[in-house]
Amino acid sequence: MPLTLSWTDVALRIALTVVAAGAIGYDRGERGRPAGLRTTLLVALAACLAMIQANLLMPTTGKTPDSFSVLDLMRLPLGILTGVGFIGGGAILKRGDLVLGVTTAATLWFVTVVGLCFGGGQIGLGIAGSLLGVAIVSGLKLFERRMKQERTVQLSVKWRGDALSQNEAMALLDAAALRIAHMTLRYEAEGGVCELRCALRERAQPGRHDTPEALVELAQRPGVVALEWKT
């Protein structure tokens, strides 16, 4: 980090920060994600300006006590990272087994570090980090869409007692590659109706909510009163 900065240096650092954060923020904003274009730009610029300010203050360090106080300039960017940590923590939500906002928090933290790199004059490191960030945010979308993820689904089946046995029901779940996390079997003596409620674990591509073929066949079997599948 040079001791003296020209306005050309300052303009270059700010411009590169805007380009890097804008590329990442545009991709997220286009997909309707939190931490879109404006948010990423503001966070990255705040980090960049903090490092530029620290750079501009560097000539004042090391002075004698009767002229200037000795400054710990790294506290400024470290404070920026701490503040972004609070913002990122507020962006993460947990709803049951579903955790939302982790990528948003990571994006904010990442563009902050990119802004610190450009603001501190590490142009090559900032460019490399920006290219990797854009590749991860946008380039891995196709791979992530094809990657199967494990998730929890809810299944409720009602049938007349003579239409299906518990072992047959378990065999159908095995055929659909569904693992039982926990289950409840309820029997109504008056109507002779059995009800199976269970939480299942399955591997599926993101955005896929179709019912397994084995369960569709189960719903069409004679004697099955109702089948409910919740993803």
Sequence and secondary structure as in RCSB ss.txt:
>XXXX:A:sequence
MPLTLSWTDVALRIALTVVAAGAIGYDRGERGRPAGLRTTLLVALAACLAMIQANLLMPTTGKTPDSFSVLDLMR
LPLGILTGVGFIGGGAILKRGDLVLGVTTAATLWFVTVVGLCFGGGQIGLGIAGSLLGVAIVSGLKLFERRMKQE
RTVQLSVKWRGDALSQNEAMALLDAAALRIAHMTLRYEAEGGVCELRCALRERAQPGRHDTPEALVELAQRPGVV
ALEWKT
>XXXX:A:secstr
  SS  HHHHHHHHHHHHHHHHHHHHHHHHTT SS HHHHHHHHHHHHHHHHHHHHHGGGTT  TTT     TTH
HHHHHHHHHHHHHHHH EEETTEEESHHHHHHHHHHHHHHHHHHTT HHHHHHHHHHHHIIIIITHHHHHHS EE
EEEEEEEEEETTT  HHHHHHHHHHTT EEEEEEEEEETTTTEEEEEEEEEEEE TT     HHHHHHHTSTTEE
EEEEE 
